[in-house]
Amino acid sequence: MKKGGDSIMMQGSILAAAGIISRIIGMVYRIPMSNMLGTEGNTLYSIAFSIYNVILTISSYSLPLAVSKLISQYSAKKEYKNTYKIFKTAFFYAAILGGAGSAFLYFGADFLERIFPGSVGLSKPLKILAPAVFVMAVLGALRGLFQGKNTMLPTAISQVLEQIVNAFVSIWAIYVFMNSHRASKLIFAYGAAGGVLGTFMGAVTAFLFLGLIFSIYRPALKNKIMRDRHTLGLSGGIILKMLVFTVLPITLSQTVYQLGYFLDNFIFKNIMHFKGFTTESNSVLGVFNTQYNLLINVPVAVSSAMASSAVPSMVASFAKGSYRELKEKAGSLIKFNMTIAFPAAAGLAVLAKPIVTLLFPGLSSYGDVAAKLLITGSTAVIFYSYSTITGAMLQGINRIRIPVVHSAVSLIIHIILVSFLLFCTNLGIYVLILGNITFPLLVCILNWRAVAKFLQYKQELRKTFLFPLLAAAIMGIIAGGSYRLVYYAAGSNAIGVILSMTIAACTYLILILIFRCFSKEELKDLPMGKKICRLGEKMHLY
């Protein structure tokens, strides 16, 4: 599991920690944002972002993963000339695709506004998001370089800086834009435009930071290139071809996921408009995109971070033909993700109403709806986590087309199911919740079969699924009971949520140790693993 003092779990944990911190910052600043924008502004903001994410995914979202995969492959052979050539070609590739994506989003903003009924003013946030596509593209090439070198810290710090700037600029810009246009009928569109301005400025900040790190790192890289005795065997054309063939399957896979969010918005808005529920659909869609998706995506960020860090390490093991090592990494990655996903899903379901009340006080009129959505759809956390990490594993062993096929099949079924239920039933927004569960569930099943087949991997069930599920169920009961006791005693929702979550986390940790879900060696690879291991020893569990 370890190499050069680092481990896949530790490097993944760095990105996971950054992902969690970024999500927490995102939640914190989205609270005042949501209050300021209202349901109409939140709907415009979320639709603009779903479109932006599709364009970003097509143009550059997969670049860090693809670049890190290629750089890891050649760095393992100490071919530093080829490594640097890959980076330069990738940067050029990113600039071209990012520029094209920016142009499409800016000049196509008015058309996109027209195809979303009841979304007047949508073009304003889209035009501000347009240059962010270009910045994120070239930023992706830089992140891929460092991740390919198995150094996740620069990417992690840049992510946190990006979110901090995003938070401050978004809140400030919403306040300024909405006050400047308070008499306009498009006040909420200007508010949404202010919100996405933070996205652009955050991306610029992250790019400048990684640019500075690269300038510091470049002399050391140049020295390695000078000492490299390998010939420069890769031309720009060959690298470009490798990038396209590496990026394309990953891009298609990620595009399917992002396209799912875009199509959910598009289908829901148009069918609800056809059925005469335009105003109501705007409100509940804002709740789904703002409150439900935001909270669901916090634990999923851990899986995304682990997936990003897993690919270079698995590529290196695959290149060496170390299949035993590959299976060990697969088992540890899945287990780590499941021990986070299960309690997260249970906590969101049990404490749905208190969490929504605490985090979104300005949207109290839709608090009950948001809580019901969380209770109904919290299991999506588990399925998204598993599908994300298994998709990364398949990419790491050069089966990069398989996750694309699985995602595409799932998306087609998802579109048919969502469209049919929206037309033929009165379930409304709960149709999107159902789709949000069935889509990753089907990907999970297909990925599970593929991982078992191509890695000859037999999934361990007890310590990976059954024990974490049992521990999460017990934790959920204790979390719900402790919240009610604390709320009854203190009369404060905030105190109740904080104390019950603290009690729940401690309970879950102890249960995981009692069930011995991790060995001593696996524990030591986790964040604060040595301290956790010592706790287990004091409890005479190890």
C-alpha positions as CSV (number, residue, x, y, z in Angstrom):
1,M,0.0,0.0,0.0
2,K,2.9,2.4,0.7
3,K,5.5,3.8,-1.5
4,G,8.0,6.5,-0.7
5,G,6.4,7.1,2.7
6,D,3.1,8.0,1.1
7,S,0.0,5.8,0.7
8,I,-3.0,5.9,-1.6
9,M,-5.2,6.3,1.4
10,M,-3.2,9.2,2.8
11,Q,-3.0,11.0,-0.5
12,G,-6.7,10.4,-1.0
13,S,-7.4,11.6,2.5
14,I,-5.7,14.9,1.7
15,L,-8.0,15.5,-1.3
16,A,-10.9,14.1,0.7
17,A,-10.2,16.5,3.5
18,A,-10.0,19.4,1.0
19,G,-13.2,18.2,-0.5
20,I,-15.0,18.2,2.8
21,I,-13.6,21.6,3.8
22,S,-14.6,23.0,0.4
23,R,-18.1,21.5,0.8
24,I,-18.4,22.9,4.3
25,I,-17.4,26.4,3.1
26,G,-19.9,25.9,0.2
27,M,-22.7,25.1,2.7
28,V,-21.8,28.0,4.9
29,Y,-21.9,30.6,2.2
30,R,-24.9,29.0,0.4
31,I,-26.9,29.7,3.6
32,P,-26.9,33.6,3.2
33,M,-26.9,33.2,-0.6
34,S,-30.1,31.1,-0.4
35,N,-31.7,33.6,1.9
36,M,-30.7,36.5,-0.4
37,L,-31.7,34.9,-3.7
38,G,-35.0,33.3,-2.6
39,T,-36.5,30.3,-4.4
40,E,-36.7,32.0,-7.8
41,G,-33.1,33.2,-7.7
42,N,-31.9,29.8,-6.4
43,T,-33.7,28.1,-9.3
44,L,-31.9,30.4,-11.9
45,Y,-28.6,29.9,-10.1
46,S,-28.9,26.1,-10.0
47,I,-30.1,25.8,-13.7
48,A,-27.2,28.0,-14.8
49,F,-24.8,25.8,-12.9
50,S,-26.2,22.6,-14.3
51,I,-25.6,24.0,-17.8
52,Y,-22.1,25.3,-16.8
53,N,-21.2,21.9,-15.4
54,V,-22.1,20.1,-18.7
55,I,-19.9,22.5,-20.7
56,L,-17.1,22.3,-18.2
57,T,-17.2,18.6,-18.2
58,I,-17.1,18.3,-22.0
59,S,-14.3,20.9,-22.3
60,S,-12.0,20.1,-19.3
61,Y,-13.5,18.5,-16.3
62,S,-11.8,15.2,-16.9
63,L,-8.4,16.7,-17.6
64,P,-6.9,16.4,-14.1
65,L,-7.7,12.7,-14.0
66,A,-6.5,12.1,-17.6
67,V,-3.3,14.1,-17.3
68,S,-2.5,12.6,-13.9
69,K,-3.0,9.1,-15.4
70,L,-0.6,9.8,-18.3
71,I,2.0,11.6,-16.1
72,S,1.9,8.9,-13.5
73,Q,2.5,6.3,-16.2
74,Y,5.7,8.0,-17.5
75,S,6.9,9.2,-14.1
76,A,6.9,5.6,-12.9
77,K,9.5,4.9,-15.6
78,K,11.4,8.1,-14.7
79,E,10.8,9.5,-18.3
80,Y,10.7,13.2,-17.2
81,K,11.2,14.6,-20.7
82,N,8.1,12.8,-21.9
83,T,6.3,13.8,-18.6
84,Y,6.9,17.5,-19.2
85,K,6.0,17.2,-22.9
86,I,2.7,15.7,-21.8
87,F,2.0,18.6,-19.5
88,K,2.7,21.2,-22.1
89,T,0.6,19.5,-24.7
90,A,-2.2,19.1,-22.1
91,F,-2.1,22.8,-21.2
92,F,-2.4,23.8,-24.9
93,Y,-5.2,21.3,-25.4
94,A,-7.0,22.7,-22.3
95,A,-6.7,26.3,-23.6
96,I,-8.2,25.4,-26.9
97,L,-11.1,23.4,-25.5
98,G,-11.7,25.8,-22.6
99,G,-11.8,28.7,-25.1
100,A,-14.3,26.9,-27.3
101,G,-16.5,26.1,-24.2
102,S,-16.4,29.7,-23.0
103,A,-17.4,31.0,-26.4
104,F,-20.3,28.5,-26.7
105,L,-21.7,29.4,-23.2
106,Y,-21.4,33.1,-23.8
107,F,-22.9,33.3,-27.3
108,G,-25.4,30.6,-26.7
109,A,-26.7,32.0,-23.4
110,D,-29.8,33.6,-24.9
111,F,-30.8,30.4,-26.7
112,L,-30.4,28.4,-23.5
113,E,-32.6,30.8,-21.7
114,R,-35.4,30.3,-24.3
115,I,-35.4,26.5,-23.9
116,F,-36.1,26.7,-20.2
117,P,-39.6,28.0,-19.7
118,G,-40.2,30.3,-16.8
119,S,-36.4,31.1,-16.5
120,V,-36.3,34.7,-17.6
121,G,-32.9,36.3,-17.1
122,L,-31.0,33.0,-17.1
123,S,-28.6,34.3,-19.7
124,K,-27.1,36.8,-17.2
125,P,-25.5,34.2,-14.9
126,L,-24.5,32.1,-17.9
127,K,-22.5,34.9,-19.5
128,I,-20.6,35.5,-16.3
129,L,-19.9,31.8,-16.0
130,A,-18.5,31.7,-19.6
131,P,-14.9,32.8,-18.9
132,A,-14.8,30.5,-15.8
133,V,-14.9,27.5,-18.3
134,F,-11.5,28.7,-19.8
135,V,-9.9,29.3,-16.5
136,M,-11.0,25.9,-15.1
137,A,-9.7,24.1,-18.2
138,V,-6.1,25.4,-17.8
139,L,-6.4,25.0,-14.1
140,G,-7.2,21.3,-14.7
141,A,-3.9,20.7,-16.6
142,L,-2.0,22.1,-13.6
143,R,-3.9,20.0,-11.1
144,G,-3.3,16.9,-13.3
145,L,0.5,17.5,-13.2
146,F,0.7,17.5,-9.5
147,Q,-1.8,14.6,-9.0
148,G,0.2,12.6,-11.5
149,K,3.3,13.2,-9.3
150,N,1.3,11.7,-6.4
151,T,1.3,15.1,-4.7
152,M,-2.3,16.0,-3.8
153,L,-1.5,18.9,-1.5
154,P,-1.3,21.7,-4.2
155,T,-4.6,20.6,-5.6
156,A,-6.1,20.4,-2.1
157,I,-5.0,23.9,-1.1
158,S,-6.1,25.3,-4.4
159,Q,-9.6,23.8,-3.9
160,V,-9.9,25.4,-0.5
161,L,-8.6,28.8,-1.7
162,E,-11.0,28.6,-4.6
163,Q,-14.0,28.1,-2.3
164,I,-13.0,30.8,0.2
165,V,-12.8,33.4,-2.6
166,N,-15.9,32.0,-4.1
167,A,-17.8,32.5,-0.8
168,F,-16.8,36.1,-0.2
169,V,-17.2,37.3,-3.7
170,S,-20.5,35.5,-4.2
171,I,-22.2,37.0,-1.1
172,W,-20.7,40.5,-1.8
173,A,-21.7,40.4,-5.5
174,I,-25.3,39.2,-4.8
175,Y,-25.8,42.1,-2.3
176,V,-24.4,44.7,-4.7
177,F,-26.1,43.4,-7.8
178,M,-29.5,43.0,-6.2
179,N,-29.4,46.4,-4.5
180,S,-28.3,48.0,-7.8
181,H,-31.3,46.5,-9.6
182,R,-33.9,46.3,-6.9
183,A,-36.4,48.1,-9.1
184,S,-35.9,45.6,-12.0
185,K,-38.1,42.7,-12.8
186,L,-34.9,40.7,-13.3
187,I,-33.6,41.4,-9.8
188,F,-33.3,37.6,-9.1
189,A,-31.4,37.1,-12.4
190,Y,-28.9,39.8,-11.4
191,G,-28.6,38.1,-8.0
192,A,-27.8,34.7,-9.6
193,A,-25.3,36.5,-11.8
194,G,-23.6,37.9,-8.6
195,G,-23.6,34.4,-7.2
196,V,-21.7,32.9,-10.1
197,L,-19.2,35.8,-10.2
198,G,-17.7,34.1,-7.1
199,T,-17.2,31.0,-9.1
200,F,-15.1,32.8,-11.7
201,M,-13.0,34.7,-9.2
202,G,-12.4,31.5,-7.2
203,A,-11.2,29.7,-10.3
204,V,-8.8,32.7,-11.1
205,T,-7.4,32.5,-7.5
206,A,-6.8,28.8,-7.7
207,F,-5.0,29.2,-11.1
208,L,-2.8,31.9,-9.8
209,F,-1.9,29.8,-6.7
210,L,-1.0,26.7,-8.7
211,G,0.9,28.9,-11.2
212,L,3.0,30.1,-8.4
213,I,3.6,26.6,-7.1
214,F,4.6,25.5,-10.6
215,S,7.1,28.3,-11.0
216,I,8.7,27.2,-7.7
217,Y,8.7,23.5,-8.8
218,R,9.8,24.1,-12.4
219,P,13.6,24.3,-11.7
220,A,13.5,20.9,-9.9
221,L,11.6,19.5,-12.8
222,K,14.1,21.0,-15.3
223,N,17.0,19.3,-13.3
224,K,15.2,16.0,-13.6
225,I,14.8,16.5,-17.3
226,M,18.4,17.3,-17.8
227,R,19.5,14.1,-16.0
228,D,16.9,12.0,-17.9
229,R,18.8,9.6,-20.2
230,H,15.6,8.5,-22.0
231,T,15.0,9.8,-25.5
232,L,12.0,12.1,-26.1
233,G,9.9,9.5,-27.7
234,L,6.6,11.4,-27.6
235,S,5.8,14.0,-30.2
236,G,3.0,16.6,-29.7
237,G,0.8,14.7,-32.1
238,I,1.2,11.4,-30.3
239,I,0.6,13.0,-26.9
240,L,-2.5,14.8,-28.3
241,K,-3.8,11.5,-29.6
242,M,-3.1,9.9,-26.2
243,L,-4.9,12.7,-24.4
244,V,-7.9,12.5,-26.6
245,F,-8.2,8.7,-26.3
246,T,-7.7,9.0,-22.5
247,V,-9.9,12.1,-22.0
248,L,-12.7,11.0,-24.2
249,P,-14.0,8.0,-22.3
250,I,-13.5,9.8,-19.0
251,T,-15.2,12.9,-20.4
252,L,-18.1,10.9,-21.7
253,S,-18.5,9.1,-18.3
254,Q,-18.5,12.4,-16.4
255,T,-20.6,14.1,-19.0
256,V,-23.3,11.5,-18.5
257,Y,-23.4,12.3,-14.8
258,Q,-23.6,16.1,-15.4
259,L,-26.0,15.7,-18.3
260,G,-28.2,13.9,-15.8
261,Y,-28.5,17.0,-13.7
262,F,-29.1,19.2,-16.7
263,L,-31.7,16.9,-18.2
264,D,-33.5,16.6,-14.8
265,N,-33.9,20.4,-14.8
266,F,-34.8,20.6,-18.5
267,I,-37.4,17.7,-18.4
268,F,-38.9,18.8,-15.1
269,K,-39.3,22.4,-16.1
270,N,-40.8,21.6,-19.5
271,I,-43.2,18.9,-18.3
272,M,-44.4,20.9,-15.3
273,H,-44.9,23.9,-17.6
274,F,-46.9,21.7,-19.9
275,K,-49.0,20.6,-17.0
276,G,-49.5,24.2,-15.8
277,F,-47.3,24.1,-12.7
278,T,-44.6,26.6,-13.7
279,T,-44.6,28.7,-10.5
280,E,-44.7,25.7,-8.2
281,S,-42.1,23.8,-10.2
282,N,-39.7,26.8,-9.9
283,S,-39.9,26.7,-6.1
284,V,-39.6,23.0,-5.5
285,L,-36.8,22.7,-8.1
286,G,-34.9,25.3,-6.2
287,V,-35.3,23.3,-3.1
288,F,-34.1,20.1,-4.8
289,N,-31.1,21.8,-6.4
290,T,-30.1,23.9,-3.4
291,Q,-30.9,22.1,-0.2
292,Y,-31.1,18.4,-1.2
293,N,-28.3,18.2,-3.7
294,L,-26.0,20.4,-1.6
295,L,-26.3,18.2,1.4
296,I,-26.2,14.9,-0.5
297,N,-23.0,16.0,-2.3
298,V,-21.0,16.7,0.9
299,P,-20.2,13.0,1.6
300,V,-20.0,12.2,-2.1
301,A,-17.1,14.7,-2.3
302,V,-15.0,12.2,-0.2
303,S,-15.5,9.5,-2.9
304,S,-14.7,12.0,-5.7
305,A,-11.5,12.9,-3.9
306,M,-10.5,9.3,-3.3
307,A,-11.3,8.4,-6.9
308,S,-9.0,11.2,-8.2
309,S,-6.1,10.0,-6.0
310,A,-6.8,6.3,-6.7
311,V,-6.3,6.4,-10.5
312,P,-2.5,7.3,-10.6
313,S,-1.7,4.7,-7.9
314,M,-3.7,2.0,-9.6
315,V,-2.2,2.8,-13.0
316,A,1.3,2.3,-11.4
317,S,0.3,-1.0,-9.9
318,F,-1.3,-2.1,-13.2
319,A,1.8,-1.1,-15.2
320,K,3.9,-3.3,-12.8
321,G,1.5,-6.2,-13.1
322,S,1.0,-6.2,-9.3
323,Y,-2.5,-7.6,-9.3
324,R,-2.4,-8.6,-5.7
325,E,-1.6,-5.0,-4.8
326,L,-4.4,-3.8,-7.1
327,K,-6.9,-6.0,-5.2
328,E,-5.7,-4.8,-1.9
329,K,-6.1,-1.2,-3.0
330,A,-9.6,-1.9,-4.4
331,G,-10.7,-3.5,-1.1
332,S,-9.3,-0.6,1.0
333,L,-10.8,2.1,-1.2
334,I,-14.3,0.6,-1.3
335,K,-14.3,-0.1,2.5
336,F,-13.1,3.4,3.3
337,N,-15.8,4.9,1.1
338,M,-18.6,2.7,2.5
339,T,-17.6,3.5,6.1
340,I,-18.3,7.1,5.3
341,A,-21.3,6.8,3.0
342,F,-23.4,4.6,5.3
343,P,-23.3,6.9,8.4
344,A,-23.7,10.0,6.2
345,A,-26.9,8.6,4.6
346,A,-28.2,7.6,8.0
347,G,-27.4,11.0,9.6
348,L,-29.1,12.9,6.8
349,A,-32.2,10.8,7.0
350,V,-32.6,10.9,10.8
351,L,-31.7,14.5,11.3
352,A,-33.1,15.9,8.1
353,K,-35.5,18.5,9.5
354,P,-33.1,19.8,12.2
355,I,-30.3,20.1,9.7
356,V,-32.4,21.9,7.1
357,T,-33.8,24.2,9.8
358,L,-30.3,25.0,11.0
359,L,-28.6,25.6,7.7
360,F,-31.5,27.2,5.7
361,P,-33.5,29.4,8.1
362,G,-34.4,31.8,5.3
363,L,-36.1,29.1,3.3
364,S,-38.3,27.9,6.2
365,S,-41.5,27.9,4.0
366,Y,-40.0,24.9,2.1
367,G,-38.3,23.4,5.1
368,D,-40.7,20.4,5.4
369,V,-40.3,19.7,1.6
370,A,-36.5,19.8,1.9
371,A,-36.6,17.5,4.9
372,K,-38.8,15.0,3.1
373,L,-36.6,15.0,0.1
374,L,-33.6,14.2,2.3
375,I,-35.3,11.4,4.1
376,T,-36.5,9.9,0.9
377,G,-33.3,10.3,-1.1
378,S,-30.5,10.0,1.4
379,T,-29.5,6.5,0.2
380,A,-28.3,8.1,-3.0
381,V,-25.1,9.0,-1.0
382,I,-24.2,5.3,-0.8
383,F,-24.8,4.5,-4.5
384,Y,-23.0,7.6,-5.8
385,S,-20.1,6.9,-3.5
386,Y,-19.8,3.3,-4.7
387,S,-20.3,4.0,-8.4
388,T,-17.7,6.8,-8.3
389,I,-15.0,4.8,-6.7
390,T,-15.5,1.7,-8.8
391,G,-15.6,3.8,-12.0
392,A,-12.2,5.2,-11.0
393,M,-10.9,1.7,-10.5
394,L,-12.0,0.6,-14.0
395,Q,-10.3,3.6,-15.4
396,G,-7.1,2.9,-13.5
397,I,-6.8,-0.6,-15.1
398,N,-7.4,0.8,-18.6
399,R,-11.0,-0.3,-18.8
400,I,-12.0,3.4,-19.2
401,R,-14.8,2.8,-21.8
402,I,-16.7,0.5,-19.5
403,P,-17.9,3.2,-16.9
404,V,-19.0,5.2,-19.9
405,V,-21.2,2.4,-21.2
406,H,-22.6,1.8,-17.7
407,S,-23.4,5.4,-17.2
408,A,-25.0,5.8,-20.6
409,V,-27.2,2.8,-20.1
410,S,-28.3,4.1,-16.7
411,L,-28.9,7.6,-18.1
412,I,-31.2,6.3,-20.9
413,I,-33.2,4.3,-18.3
414,H,-33.2,7.4,-16.0
415,I,-34.6,9.7,-18.7
416,I,-37.4,7.2,-19.7
417,L,-38.3,6.6,-16.0
418,V,-38.4,10.3,-15.0
419,S,-40.3,11.5,-18.1
420,F,-42.9,8.7,-17.8
421,L,-43.5,9.3,-14.1
422,L,-43.7,13.1,-14.5
423,F,-46.2,12.8,-17.2
424,C,-48.3,10.0,-15.7
425,T,-48.2,10.7,-12.0
426,N,-48.5,13.6,-9.6
427,L,-45.3,12.7,-7.7
428,G,-43.7,15.9,-8.9
429,I,-40.3,16.6,-7.4
430,Y,-40.2,13.1,-5.8
431,V,-39.8,11.7,-9.3
432,L,-36.3,13.4,-9.4
433,I,-35.5,11.9,-6.0
434,L,-36.4,8.4,-7.3
435,G,-34.3,9.0,-10.4
436,N,-31.5,10.3,-8.2
437,I,-31.5,6.9,-6.5
438,T,-32.1,4.5,-9.4
439,F,-29.5,6.1,-11.7
440,P,-26.4,5.5,-9.5
441,L,-27.8,2.2,-8.2
442,L,-27.8,0.7,-11.7
443,V,-24.3,2.0,-12.3
444,C,-23.2,0.4,-9.0
445,I,-24.5,-3.0,-10.1
446,L,-22.9,-2.8,-13.5
447,N,-19.6,-1.5,-12.1
448,W,-19.6,-4.2,-9.4
449,R,-19.8,-6.9,-12.0
450,A,-17.0,-5.3,-14.2
451,V,-14.6,-4.9,-11.3
452,A,-15.1,-8.6,-10.2
453,K,-14.5,-9.7,-13.8
454,F,-11.5,-7.7,-14.8
455,L,-9.7,-7.7,-11.5
456,Q,-10.7,-11.2,-10.5
457,Y,-11.9,-9.4,-7.4
458,K,-14.3,-11.1,-4.9
459,Q,-16.0,-8.4,-2.9
460,E,-15.7,-8.8,0.9
461,L,-19.2,-8.1,2.3
462,R,-19.2,-8.3,6.1
463,K,-16.6,-5.6,7.0
464,T,-17.2,-3.5,3.9
465,F,-21.0,-3.4,3.8
466,L,-22.8,-5.3,6.6
467,F,-21.0,-4.1,9.6
468,P,-20.9,-0.4,8.5
469,L,-24.6,-0.7,7.7
470,L,-25.4,-2.1,11.1
471,A,-23.2,0.5,12.8
472,A,-24.9,3.3,10.9
473,A,-28.3,2.0,11.8
474,I,-27.4,1.9,15.5
475,M,-25.8,5.4,15.2
476,G,-28.9,6.7,13.5
477,I,-31.1,5.6,16.4
478,I,-28.8,7.1,18.9
479,A,-28.5,10.3,16.9
480,G,-32.3,10.7,16.7
481,G,-32.8,10.0,20.4
482,S,-30.0,12.2,21.6
483,Y,-31.3,15.1,19.4
484,R,-34.7,14.9,21.0
485,L,-33.3,14.7,24.5
486,V,-31.0,17.7,24.0
487,Y,-33.6,19.7,22.2
488,Y,-36.1,19.0,25.0
489,A,-33.5,20.0,27.7
490,A,-31.9,23.0,26.0
491,G,-34.7,24.1,23.6
492,S,-32.1,24.9,20.9
493,N,-32.1,23.3,17.5
494,A,-28.5,24.3,16.9
495,I,-27.2,22.8,20.2
496,G,-29.3,19.7,19.5
497,V,-27.9,19.1,16.0
498,I,-24.2,19.8,17.1
499,L,-24.3,17.6,20.2
500,S,-26.3,14.7,18.5
501,M,-23.9,14.7,15.6
502,T,-20.9,14.6,17.9
503,I,-22.5,11.7,19.9
504,A,-23.3,9.9,16.7
505,A,-19.8,10.3,15.3
506,C,-18.2,8.9,18.5
507,T,-20.7,6.1,18.6
508,Y,-20.0,5.1,15.0
509,L,-16.2,5.2,15.5
510,I,-16.5,2.9,18.5
511,L,-18.8,0.5,16.7
512,I,-16.4,0.4,13.7
513,L,-13.6,-0.6,16.1
514,I,-15.8,-3.1,17.9
515,F,-16.7,-4.8,14.6
516,R,-13.0,-4.6,13.5
517,C,-13.9,-3.3,10.1
518,F,-10.2,-2.2,9.6
519,S,-7.0,-4.0,10.4
520,K,-4.2,-2.3,12.2
521,E,-2.3,-1.6,9.0
522,E,-5.4,-0.2,7.3
523,L,-6.2,2.0,10.3
524,K,-2.7,3.5,10.2
525,D,-3.3,4.6,6.6
526,L,-6.3,6.7,7.6
527,P,-6.3,10.3,8.8
528,M,-5.4,10.2,12.6
529,G,-5.2,6.5,12.1
530,K,-2.5,5.9,14.6
531,K,-4.5,7.7,17.3
532,I,-7.6,5.6,16.4
533,C,-5.5,2.5,16.5
534,R,-4.2,3.4,20.0
535,L,-7.8,3.9,21.1
536,G,-8.7,0.4,19.8
537,E,-5.8,-1.0,21.7
538,K,-6.9,0.7,24.9
539,M,-10.3,-0.8,24.4
540,H,-8.6,-4.2,24.0
541,L,-10.1,-4.5,20.5
542,Y,-6.7,-4.9,18.7
